[in-house]
Amino acid sequence: MRLLHPTDYQPEAASRFVSARSQIQRLLPSAVVEHIGSSAIPGALSKGDLDICVLVAPTHHELYVLTLTNFGYVEKRDTLRTEQLCMLEWHKPGEEHAVQLVASGSPFEMFMAFRDALIARPALVAEYNQLKLNAAHLCEVEYRAAKSTFIERVIRETKLQ
């Protein structure tokens, strides 16, 4: 797996986020659209993907899944799906991104908590980057598992503060 240096992908990811946020907010005007993932964390290595968290009222979650899929988003099937979380992908060339549609107030707001913890603590970014470099040779499932352990630890520590 090839990891990109922040200067090689973050400016372009930030630009794609602005466009995606505009599109999502037109479709879901009451949603809060947040840039998450490595591309939102200064100094973070990444595969270059863009991740977006869309916070919606719990009562609108399923309706908004339908709204996004009717527009052309594709529901990701190989991942966790609950009444509070649905992961979707946008595949238009040059605009690719993933959306985590999250019910407000749910535990899945952890996406922002993780992002904010790393932004606040550059030492965590360095640790995360090293973990990614050490795991880059692994298959996708093992790579995600290695990252997951780190993410869970950071979120747990954040809750204790």
C-alpha positions as CSV (number, residue, x, y, z in Angstrom):
1,M,0.0,0.0,0.0
2,R,1.3,3.4,-0.9
3,L,1.0,6.2,1.7
4,L,1.1,9.8,0.7
5,H,2.9,12.7,2.4
6,P,0.4,15.3,3.6
7,T,1.7,17.9,1.1
8,D,1.1,15.5,-1.7
9,Y,-2.7,15.0,-1.0
10,Q,-4.1,17.4,1.6
11,P,-4.5,20.5,-0.5
12,E,-6.4,18.5,-3.2
13,A,-8.5,16.7,-0.5
14,A,-9.4,20.0,1.1
15,S,-10.6,21.3,-2.3
16,R,-12.7,18.1,-2.9
17,F,-14.1,18.5,0.6
18,V,-15.4,22.0,-0.2
19,S,-17.1,20.7,-3.3
20,A,-18.6,17.6,-1.6
21,R,-19.8,19.6,1.3
22,S,-21.6,22.0,-1.0
23,Q,-23.3,19.1,-2.8
24,I,-24.3,17.3,0.4
25,Q,-25.7,20.5,2.0
26,R,-27.8,21.1,-1.1
27,L,-29.2,17.6,-0.7
28,L,-29.5,17.6,3.2
29,P,-29.8,21.3,4.2
30,S,-30.2,20.5,7.9
31,A,-27.1,18.3,8.1
32,V,-23.7,19.2,9.6
33,V,-20.9,18.3,7.2
34,E,-17.5,17.7,8.8
35,H,-14.1,16.8,7.1
36,I,-12.7,13.8,9.0
37,G,-10.0,11.2,8.5
38,S,-6.4,11.7,7.8
39,S,-6.9,14.3,5.1
40,A,-8.4,16.5,7.9
41,I,-5.4,16.1,10.2
42,P,-2.4,18.3,9.5
43,G,0.7,16.2,9.0
44,A,-1.1,12.8,8.7
45,L,0.0,10.2,6.1
46,S,-2.8,8.8,4.0
47,K,-3.8,6.7,1.0
48,G,-5.2,10.0,-0.2
49,D,-8.9,9.3,0.4
50,L,-11.4,11.9,1.5
51,D,-13.7,11.0,4.4
52,I,-16.7,13.1,5.4
53,C,-19.0,12.8,8.4
54,V,-22.5,14.0,7.9
55,L,-24.4,14.5,11.2
56,V,-28.2,14.3,10.9
57,A,-31.2,14.2,13.3
58,P,-31.8,10.5,14.3
59,T,-35.3,10.8,12.9
60,H,-34.0,11.7,9.5
61,H,-31.2,9.1,9.2
62,E,-32.9,6.5,7.0
63,L,-34.6,9.2,4.9
64,Y,-31.2,10.8,4.2
65,V,-29.6,7.4,3.4
66,L,-32.3,7.1,0.7
67,T,-31.8,10.7,-0.4
68,L,-28.1,10.2,-0.9
69,T,-28.5,6.8,-2.7
70,N,-31.1,8.2,-5.0
71,F,-28.7,11.0,-5.9
72,G,-25.9,8.5,-6.8
73,Y,-24.1,7.6,-3.6
74,V,-23.5,3.9,-3.1
75,E,-24.0,2.3,0.3
76,K,-20.9,0.5,1.4
77,R,-21.9,-3.1,2.1
78,D,-18.7,-4.5,3.7
79,T,-18.8,-2.4,6.8
80,L,-20.8,-1.7,9.9
81,R,-24.4,-0.5,9.3
82,T,-26.8,0.5,12.0
83,E,-29.8,2.8,12.5
84,Q,-27.3,5.4,13.5
85,L,-24.5,4.8,10.9
86,C,-24.4,4.2,7.2
87,M,-21.3,4.5,5.2
88,L,-21.7,5.6,1.6
89,E,-19.3,6.3,-1.3
90,W,-19.2,8.7,-4.2
91,H,-17.4,7.3,-7.2
92,K,-17.3,10.2,-9.8
93,P,-13.7,10.5,-11.1
94,G,-11.9,13.3,-9.4
95,E,-14.6,13.7,-6.8
96,E,-14.3,10.4,-4.9
97,H,-15.1,10.4,-1.3
98,A,-16.7,8.4,1.5
99,V,-19.5,9.6,3.7
100,Q,-20.3,8.4,7.2
101,L,-23.9,9.4,7.7
102,V,-24.3,9.6,11.5
103,A,-27.2,10.2,13.7
104,S,-26.5,13.1,16.0
105,G,-25.9,12.2,19.6
106,S,-24.8,8.6,18.7
107,P,-21.5,7.0,19.7
108,F,-20.5,7.4,16.0
109,E,-19.7,11.0,16.6
110,M,-16.3,9.4,17.5
111,F,-15.1,10.3,14.0
112,M,-14.8,13.9,15.0
113,A,-13.5,13.1,18.5
114,F,-10.6,11.1,16.9
115,R,-9.9,13.9,14.4
116,D,-9.9,16.6,17.1
117,A,-7.7,14.5,19.4
118,L,-5.0,14.2,16.7
119,I,-5.2,17.8,15.7
120,A,-4.7,18.8,19.4
121,R,-1.8,16.4,20.0
122,P,0.8,16.2,17.2
123,A,2.6,13.4,19.1
124,L,-0.5,11.2,18.3
125,V,-0.2,12.1,14.6
126,A,3.5,11.0,14.7
127,E,2.4,7.7,16.4
128,Y,-0.4,7.2,13.9
129,N,1.9,7.8,11.0
130,Q,4.4,5.3,12.3
131,L,1.7,2.7,12.8
132,K,0.6,3.2,9.2
133,L,4.1,2.9,7.9
134,N,4.6,-0.3,9.9
135,A,1.3,-1.7,8.6
136,A,1.6,-0.6,5.0
137,H,2.7,-4.0,3.8
138,L,-0.4,-5.7,5.3
139,C,-3.5,-6.6,3.4
140,E,-6.4,-4.1,3.7
141,V,-8.2,-6.1,6.5
142,E,-5.0,-6.3,8.6
143,Y,-4.2,-2.7,7.9
144,R,-7.6,-1.5,9.1
145,A,-7.4,-3.8,12.2
146,A,-4.0,-2.2,13.1
147,K,-5.5,1.3,12.7
148,S,-8.6,0.3,14.6
149,T,-6.8,-0.6,17.7
150,F,-5.0,2.8,17.8
151,I,-8.2,4.7,17.0
152,E,-10.1,2.9,19.8
153,R,-7.3,3.7,22.3
154,V,-7.3,7.4,21.3
155,I,-11.1,7.6,21.7
156,R,-11.0,5.8,25.0
157,E,-8.3,8.2,26.3
158,T,-10.2,11.2,25.0
159,K,-13.3,10.1,27.0
160,L,-11.2,9.9,30.2
161,Q,-10.0,13.5,29.9
